[in-house]
Amino acid sequence: MKIFLPGPTEVRSELLAQTSQPMIGHHTTAFASLIDSLKPRLGHLLGTQHPVFLFSCTASTALEAALCNAAGKRTLILANGGFGERWLEAAGALGLPADGLLARWGDPIREDDVASKLEQGDYETLVMVHGESSTGMLNPIDPITRILSKHPQVLFILDAVATLGGVPLRMDQSGIDVLVGASQKCLALPPGLVPVGVSARALERSRKSERKGYSLDFNLWQERWTKGQTVGTPAIPQFFAVDYQLKRIEAEGLERRWERHQHMLEMTTEWAKLRNLVPLAPGNCLLPPISCFRFKDDRDTTGVVKALEQQGYLIDDGYGKLKGKTLRIGHMGDWTEEELKGLLRALDGVIG
Ligand SMILES: *Cc1c(COP(=O)(O)O)cnc(C)c1O
């Protein structure tokens, strides 16, 4: 089965092989030197001089940890899709004071609305989803960076789960305080390991936070990470795979990898034009690793996805309230243009 889901994505067998190496202890010098070798390379991946931790959990757990460590008095959550709404719900479940700035799924969040909302409230944190995978939409970072430069008390948490490794991202240049990525999407690794970049301001905020807990406390992590250690026993097999995958990414070139994702997006967008399919997101905000289309006549998509599965390909028929209404194709990670052509041919066969 070829996995073109919007996550998890296909993992190359050479990477899977890395995860079946003999176990080592996490308090050994071998493991500490592995962590040390990963540090500058993770920094390059996120575009940061700040520490990048590897949490062993789901990306959602890491995003909750970001809220627990870095949310100040009040948090503003931008939500124009399923994941933005999820973080608003998570903040509520954690008992954190938070407001949503809501837009319809697939509609851009207006810059003016963000600016005026920040003027009104005593916000200390802003959360944005970079790649809103429920709608295949890329929310631009630059306008938010510009607005936040006028609000130095507001920390910027970015959900880059669907974009890290596949879309241009430069944490420090964009003034991002906490950047949460994932292993199972554009990095094309098994799920369960989450790169989290943490700025000095976020470490400082976390020191005063009463809700940061223990296992994902940023400062405790910083203390251990400096010594080449983690808090608790990490997903050691995954660390082997990350090491190997970073070598592959360095060989391809990070910018070349971003371009490959962009090119695959252009391929699906061109293909869809001739097939009565339209993207959910506006044409200038499409998400390079994930396409999300609906049929012009709003035909149900579940049958297409099921028929495609018979051809050996997995894609998705929609997230949350869009289930059965969209086709979501994850052309991310290590998939190539050639392999994507194969999927589009198979899709042609079942769309008819
Ligand atoms: C996949 C995804 C998540 C959730 O990741 P989990 O590892 O399943 O928790 C969060 N945000 C975005 C934008 C995603 O695409």
PDBQT file of the ligand as one rigid body, heavy atoms in Angstrom, charges set to zero:
ROOT
HETATM    1  C1  LIG A 401      -1.358  16.101  11.847  1.00  0.00    +0.000 C 
HETATM    2  C2  LIG A 401      -1.542  17.407  12.478  1.00  0.00    +0.000 A 
HETATM    3  C3  LIG A 401      -1.627  17.543  13.865  1.00  0.00    +0.000 A 
HETATM    4  C4  LIG A 401      -1.757  16.368  14.805  1.00  0.00    +0.000 C 
HETATM    5  O1  LIG A 401      -0.631  15.612  14.947  1.00  0.00    +0.000 OA
HETATM    6  P1  LIG A 401      -0.703  14.350  15.947  1.00  0.00    +0.000 P 
HETATM    7  O2  LIG A 401       0.697  13.796  15.910  1.00  0.00    +0.000 OA
HETATM    8  O3  LIG A 401      -1.715  13.420  15.359  1.00  0.00    +0.000 OA
HETATM    9  O4  LIG A 401      -1.112  14.829  17.277  1.00  0.00    +0.000 OA
HETATM   10  C5  LIG A 401      -1.665  18.817  14.395  1.00  0.00    +0.000 A 
HETATM   11  N1  LIG A 401      -1.657  19.910  13.611  1.00  0.00    +0.000 NA
HETATM   12  C6  LIG A 401      -1.607  19.800  12.270  1.00  0.00    +0.000 A 
HETATM   13  C7  LIG A 401      -1.615  21.042  11.452  1.00  0.00    +0.000 C 
HETATM   14  C8  LIG A 401      -1.548  18.555  11.662  1.00  0.00    +0.000 A 
HETATM   15  O5  LIG A 401      -1.529  18.470  10.327  1.00  0.00    +0.000 OA
ENDROOT
TORSDOF 0
